[in-house]
Every structure is written in structure tokens, then in C-alpha cells.
Amino acid sequence: MSTFSFTVHRDPRWWQHPLVFAPDRWTPEAEAARPRFTYFPFGGGQRQCLGEPFAWMEAAIILAAIGQHWRLIHVPTHRVDLNPLITLRPRYGMPMVLEHRMADLPLHIPGAPQTAQALWDRERPPKIVTGEDL
Ligand code: HEM
């Protein structure tokens, strides 16, 4: 049997505004209110993804490490197109402008920790990277 997660994950019976970032969808109450296979990015049954626990841990660590220091802003003029291969990818990449979160702070902060000042000096924003750089 073959299932098409892209369609199921956007089915209006289970998902309102599916393209909106809404973490509350994954509260225990919200999850309990949905049938089991309305969300299955890692497959299920006998061919369940072997790397699921690792993938969740890896994603949390990487997102926390990046998000602690940087704000990622999608280049608004760049077209995002889907490329459905074995996994779904952005056809033309997703270039981002990286804005250092310390950019909001004044350059010379009396009493600022040495490490914060050193970080500012090393990674002065903004910096443009492409999907291939990440
Ligand atoms: C966000 C990350 C990932 C997603 C969304 C994902 C998703 C999937 C999906 C949909 C399948 C097919 C399941 C099926 O046939 O029903 C699969 C299979 C598999 N995945 Fe992942 N995966 C991810 C990361 C990983 C990682 C990090 C590893 C290894 C460290 C891994 C190892 C595997 C293996 C070995 C299979 C084949 C299992 C089998 O056919 O018995 N995956 N994955």
C-alpha cells in the first residue's frame, strides 16, 4: 500500500490552515483528538523510518544552536518551488539572510561579557548564505 503524506498533511478534515506555523497542533490534547495516521512524516507500520528518534534529536539540537544566535529571513524575491523526489525539497534552494540576534544591541555595552563582544566582532551581520551552504 502506498500513502501520500503531502496530501494527508493538508487535508482540511484534520488540518486548518496547514501552511501556518502552529506548534499547538502537537499538544498531547490536539494529537489525541486526531486519528493516528493523519500525520506520518516518518512513515509507519513495518517500514517505519529507522532514524526517527535520531532525526528529532538532531533537528532540535541544530535549530537551537542556530536560532540562539541567528534570525533566518527568507529572501523575499526568491521563488520557492517544490521538488518532489524521494524526499520533498525546494527546487531552487532557499537562500536566507542571516541576521545576528545581537544586531539589536549597541556595539559597546559597558560590562558586556567578553565572549559576547568577541562573537559580535567575529560574526558581524548581515551575511547571505544559500541552501547549499547550510
Ligand atoms: C527529518 C528526517 C527524516 C524523515 C522525514 C524520514 C522519513 C522516512 C520515511 C517517510 C521513510 C519510509 C517509511 C516507509 O517506507 O513507510 C523512511 C525510511 C527510512 N529511514 Fe528515514 N527519515 C528521516 C531521517 C532518517 C535518518 C536520520 C535516518 C538514519 C540515521 C533514517 C533512516 C531510515 C531508514 C533505514 C529507512 C528504511 C526503513 C525500512 O524500510 O525498513 N531516516 N524515513
py3Dmol code that shows the C-alpha trace and the ligand (Angstrom):
import py3Dmol

protein = """\
ATOM      1  CA  MET A   1       0.000   0.000   0.000  1.00  0.00           C
ATOM      2  CA  SER A   2       1.256   3.492  -0.817  1.00  0.00           C
ATOM      3  CA  THR A   3       0.191   6.624   1.052  1.00  0.00           C
ATOM      4  CA  PHE A   4       0.748  10.275   0.101  1.00  0.00           C
ATOM      5  CA  SER A   5       1.682  12.257   3.197  1.00  0.00           C
ATOM      6  CA  PHE A   6       1.781  15.601   1.322  1.00  0.00           C
ATOM      7  CA  THR A   7      -1.974  15.382   0.690  1.00  0.00           C
ATOM      8  CA  VAL A   8      -2.937  13.892   4.064  1.00  0.00           C
ATOM      9  CA  HIS A   9      -0.901  16.568   5.911  1.00  0.00           C
ATOM     10  CA  ARG A  10      -3.017  19.222   4.162  1.00  0.00           C
ATOM     11  CA  ASP A  11      -6.401  17.520   4.449  1.00  0.00           C
ATOM     12  CA  PRO A  12      -8.896  20.118   5.758  1.00  0.00           C
ATOM     13  CA  ARG A  13     -10.650  17.420   7.785  1.00  0.00           C
ATOM     14  CA  TRP A  14      -7.680  17.340  10.155  1.00  0.00           C
ATOM     15  CA  TRP A  15      -5.687  20.483   9.452  1.00  0.00           C
ATOM     16  CA  GLN A  16      -6.926  24.051   9.456  1.00  0.00           C
ATOM     17  CA  HIS A  17      -4.545  26.465   7.691  1.00  0.00           C
ATOM     18  CA  PRO A  18      -1.953  23.724   7.101  1.00  0.00           C
ATOM     19  CA  LEU A  19       0.757  26.129   5.862  1.00  0.00           C
ATOM     20  CA  VAL A  20       0.693  28.226   9.031  1.00  0.00           C
ATOM     21  CA  PHE A  21       3.370  27.539  11.665  1.00  0.00           C
ATOM     22  CA  ALA A  22       1.242  26.433  14.631  1.00  0.00           C
ATOM     23  CA  PRO A  23       3.149  24.342  17.206  1.00  0.00           C
ATOM     24  CA  ASP A  24      -0.019  23.946  19.296  1.00  0.00           C
ATOM     25  CA  ARG A  25      -1.047  21.270  16.802  1.00  0.00           C
ATOM     26  CA  TRP A  26       1.277  18.958  18.668  1.00  0.00           C
ATOM     27  CA  THR A  27      -0.005  19.393  22.207  1.00  0.00           C
ATOM     28  CA  PRO A  28      -0.951  15.996  23.687  1.00  0.00           C
ATOM     29  CA  GLU A  29      -4.644  17.061  23.599  1.00  0.00           C
ATOM     30  CA  ALA A  30      -4.558  18.035  19.915  1.00  0.00           C
ATOM     31  CA  GLU A  31      -2.728  14.844  18.993  1.00  0.00           C
ATOM     32  CA  ALA A  32      -5.213  12.716  20.921  1.00  0.00           C
ATOM     33  CA  ALA A  33      -8.099  14.369  19.049  1.00  0.00           C
ATOM     34  CA  ARG A  34      -6.790  13.201  15.630  1.00  0.00           C
ATOM     35  CA  PRO A  35      -6.743   9.709  14.115  1.00  0.00           C
ATOM     36  CA  ARG A  36      -3.283   8.135  14.320  1.00  0.00           C
ATOM     37  CA  PHE A  37      -2.167   8.317  10.682  1.00  0.00           C
ATOM     38  CA  THR A  38      -3.182  11.907   9.938  1.00  0.00           C
ATOM     39  CA  TYR A  39       0.496  12.850  10.455  1.00  0.00           C
ATOM     40  CA  PHE A  40       3.188  10.400   9.422  1.00  0.00           C
ATOM     41  CA  PRO A  41       6.351  12.164   8.130  1.00  0.00           C
ATOM     42  CA  PHE A  42       8.393   9.083   9.110  1.00  0.00           C
ATOM     43  CA  GLY A  43       6.026   6.533   7.605  1.00  0.00           C
ATOM     44  CA  GLY A  44       4.538   3.835   9.789  1.00  0.00           C
ATOM     45  CA  GLY A  45       3.875   0.145  10.200  1.00  0.00           C
ATOM     46  CA  GLN A  46       6.538  -2.345   9.166  1.00  0.00           C
ATOM     47  CA  ARG A  47       8.529   0.171   7.076  1.00  0.00           C
ATOM     48  CA  GLN A  48       8.674   2.848   9.765  1.00  0.00           C
ATOM     49  CA  CYS A  49      11.742   5.137   9.454  1.00  0.00           C
ATOM     50  CA  LEU A  50      14.664   3.716  11.402  1.00  0.00           C
ATOM     51  CA  GLY A  51      16.169   7.131  12.096  1.00  0.00           C
ATOM     52  CA  GLU A  52      13.104   8.925  13.539  1.00  0.00           C
ATOM     53  CA  PRO A  53      14.343   9.350  17.142  1.00  0.00           C
ATOM     54  CA  PHE A  54      17.745  10.475  15.874  1.00  0.00           C
ATOM     55  CA  ALA A  55      16.142  12.908  13.376  1.00  0.00           C
ATOM     56  CA  TRP A  56      14.027  14.603  16.090  1.00  0.00           C
ATOM     57  CA  MET A  57      17.057  14.958  18.381  1.00  0.00           C
ATOM     58  CA  GLU A  58      19.295  16.227  15.584  1.00  0.00           C
ATOM     59  CA  ALA A  59      16.702  18.793  14.455  1.00  0.00           C
ATOM     60  CA  ALA A  60      16.176  20.145  17.987  1.00  0.00           C
ATOM     61  CA  ILE A  61      19.934  20.487  18.597  1.00  0.00           C
ATOM     62  CA  ILE A  62      20.688  22.115  15.240  1.00  0.00           C
ATOM     63  CA  LEU A  63      17.713  24.514  15.349  1.00  0.00           C
ATOM     64  CA  ALA A  64      18.555  25.527  18.930  1.00  0.00           C
ATOM     65  CA  ALA A  65      22.234  26.045  18.050  1.00  0.00           C
ATOM     66  CA  ILE A  66      21.443  28.228  15.025  1.00  0.00           C
ATOM     67  CA  GLY A  67      18.384  30.002  16.433  1.00  0.00           C
ATOM     68  CA  GLN A  68      20.220  31.057  19.583  1.00  0.00           C
ATOM     69  CA  HIS A  69      22.457  33.409  17.593  1.00  0.00           C
ATOM     70  CA  TRP A  70      20.788  33.990  14.238  1.00  0.00           C
ATOM     71  CA  ARG A  71      17.454  35.107  12.823  1.00  0.00           C
ATOM     72  CA  LEU A  72      16.860  33.487   9.403  1.00  0.00           C
ATOM     73  CA  ILE A  73      14.890  35.615   6.956  1.00  0.00           C
ATOM     74  CA  HIS A  74      13.879  34.166   3.612  1.00  0.00           C
ATOM     75  CA  VAL A  75      14.967  36.364   0.691  1.00  0.00           C
ATOM     76  CA  PRO A  76      11.518  37.722  -0.268  1.00  0.00           C
ATOM     77  CA  THR A  77      12.243  37.950  -4.001  1.00  0.00           C
ATOM     78  CA  HIS A  78      13.360  34.303  -4.218  1.00  0.00           C
ATOM     79  CA  ARG A  79      10.833  31.869  -5.649  1.00  0.00           C
ATOM     80  CA  VAL A  80      10.232  28.725  -3.592  1.00  0.00           C
ATOM     81  CA  ASP A  81       9.149  25.782  -5.720  1.00  0.00           C
ATOM     82  CA  LEU A  82       8.619  22.203  -4.606  1.00  0.00           C
ATOM     83  CA  ASN A  83      10.735  19.374  -5.985  1.00  0.00           C
ATOM     84  CA  PRO A  84       9.089  16.084  -5.020  1.00  0.00           C
ATOM     85  CA  LEU A  85      11.819  13.440  -5.307  1.00  0.00           C
ATOM     86  CA  ILE A  86      12.148  10.617  -2.773  1.00  0.00           C
ATOM     87  CA  THR A  87      12.106  13.425  -0.241  1.00  0.00           C
ATOM     88  CA  LEU A  88      10.459  16.808  -0.811  1.00  0.00           C
ATOM     89  CA  ARG A  89      12.990  19.577  -1.467  1.00  0.00           C
ATOM     90  CA  PRO A  90      12.983  23.226  -2.580  1.00  0.00           C
ATOM     91  CA  ARG A  91      13.752  23.119  -6.326  1.00  0.00           C
ATOM     92  CA  TYR A  92      15.832  26.322  -6.376  1.00  0.00           C
ATOM     93  CA  GLY A  93      17.111  26.163  -2.792  1.00  0.00           C
ATOM     94  CA  MET A  94      16.055  28.581  -0.090  1.00  0.00           C
ATOM     95  CA  PRO A  95      18.580  31.412   0.283  1.00  0.00           C
ATOM     96  CA  MET A  96      18.319  33.197   3.615  1.00  0.00           C
ATOM     97  CA  VAL A  97      19.592  36.419   5.066  1.00  0.00           C
ATOM     98  CA  LEU A  98      21.150  35.704   8.424  1.00  0.00           C
ATOM     99  CA  GLU A  99      20.720  38.468  10.933  1.00  0.00           C
ATOM    100  CA  HIS A 100      22.689  38.192  14.133  1.00  0.00           C
ATOM    101  CA  ARG A 101      20.405  38.474  17.145  1.00  0.00           C
ATOM    102  CA  MET A 102      22.972  40.735  18.781  1.00  0.00           C
ATOM    103  CA  ALA A 103      22.485  43.248  15.951  1.00  0.00           C
ATOM    104  CA  ASP A 104      19.726  44.784  18.098  1.00  0.00           C
ATOM    105  CA  LEU A 105      22.229  45.579  20.819  1.00  0.00           C
ATOM    106  CA  PRO A 106      24.536  48.608  20.873  1.00  0.00           C
ATOM    107  CA  LEU A 107      28.117  47.884  19.838  1.00  0.00           C
ATOM    108  CA  HIS A 108      29.781  48.815  23.093  1.00  0.00           C
ATOM    109  CA  ILE A 109      27.893  47.566  26.094  1.00  0.00           C
ATOM    110  CA  PRO A 110      29.507  48.579  29.374  1.00  0.00           C
ATOM    111  CA  GLY A 111      30.202  45.442  31.342  1.00  0.00           C
ATOM    112  CA  ALA A 112      29.191  43.119  28.462  1.00  0.00           C
ATOM    113  CA  PRO A 113      30.764  39.683  28.764  1.00  0.00           C
ATOM    114  CA  GLN A 114      33.982  39.364  26.794  1.00  0.00           C
ATOM    115  CA  THR A 115      32.604  36.397  24.874  1.00  0.00           C
ATOM    116  CA  ALA A 116      29.554  38.354  23.629  1.00  0.00           C
ATOM    117  CA  GLN A 117      31.759  41.164  22.317  1.00  0.00           C
ATOM    118  CA  ALA A 118      34.099  38.659  20.653  1.00  0.00           C
ATOM    119  CA  LEU A 119      31.150  36.950  18.995  1.00  0.00           C
ATOM    120  CA  TRP A 120      29.915  40.260  17.624  1.00  0.00           C
ATOM    121  CA  ASP A 121      33.336  41.095  16.195  1.00  0.00           C
ATOM    122  CA  ARG A 122      33.668  37.705  14.505  1.00  0.00           C
ATOM    123  CA  GLU A 123      30.174  37.370  13.019  1.00  0.00           C
ATOM    124  CA  ARG A 124      29.143  40.885  12.059  1.00  0.00           C
ATOM    125  CA  PRO A 125      25.729  40.728  10.256  1.00  0.00           C
ATOM    126  CA  PRO A 126      24.132  40.555   7.801  1.00  0.00           C
ATOM    127  CA  LYS A 127      25.558  37.555   5.977  1.00  0.00           C
ATOM    128  CA  ILE A 128      23.909  35.994   2.925  1.00  0.00           C
ATOM    129  CA  VAL A 129      24.097  32.236   2.510  1.00  0.00           C
ATOM    130  CA  THR A 130      22.421  29.783   0.168  1.00  0.00           C
ATOM    131  CA  GLY A 131      20.794  26.435   0.918  1.00  0.00           C
ATOM    132  CA  GLU A 132      23.980  24.704  -0.245  1.00  0.00           C
ATOM    133  CA  ASP A 133      25.998  26.478   2.454  1.00  0.00           C
ATOM    134  CA  LEU A 134      23.863  25.109   5.284  1.00  0.00           C
TER     135      LEU A 134
END
"""
ligand_1 = """\
43
HEM
C 13.573 14.513 9.021
C 14.238 13.370 8.809
C 13.654 12.108 8.259
C 12.434 11.852 7.691
C 11.283 12.846 7.473
C 12.418 10.453 7.322
C 11.347 9.821 6.714
C 11.352 8.497 6.316
C 10.274 7.828 5.602
C 8.960 8.500 5.176
C 10.642 6.558 5.382
C 9.842 5.494 4.619
C 8.960 4.741 5.575
C 8.056 3.824 4.790
O 8.528 3.137 3.867
O 6.859 3.787 5.123
C 11.951 6.367 5.957
C 12.665 5.198 5.940
C 13.902 5.024 6.498
N 14.640 5.972 7.165
Fe 14.101 7.896 7.468
N 13.607 9.887 7.685
C 14.389 10.848 8.269
C 15.650 10.683 8.810
C 16.315 9.482 8.864
C 17.616 9.317 9.497
C 18.401 10.429 10.185
C 17.959 8.011 9.337
C 19.186 7.257 9.777
C 20.004 7.713 10.695
C 16.873 7.361 8.613
C 16.839 6.035 8.269
C 15.818 5.407 7.573
C 15.829 4.007 7.156
C 16.952 2.998 7.386
C 14.627 3.764 6.488
C 14.153 2.446 5.855
C 13.378 1.650 6.874
C 12.814 0.375 6.227
O 12.453 0.415 5.060
O 12.733 -0.632 6.934
N 15.897 8.295 8.340
N 12.369 7.575 6.523
"""
view = py3Dmol.view(width=600, height=400)
view.addModel(protein, "pdb")
view.setStyle({"model": 0}, {"cartoon": {"style": "trace"}})
view.addModel(ligand_1, "xyz")
view.setStyle({"model": 1}, {"stick": {}})
view.zoomTo()
view.show()
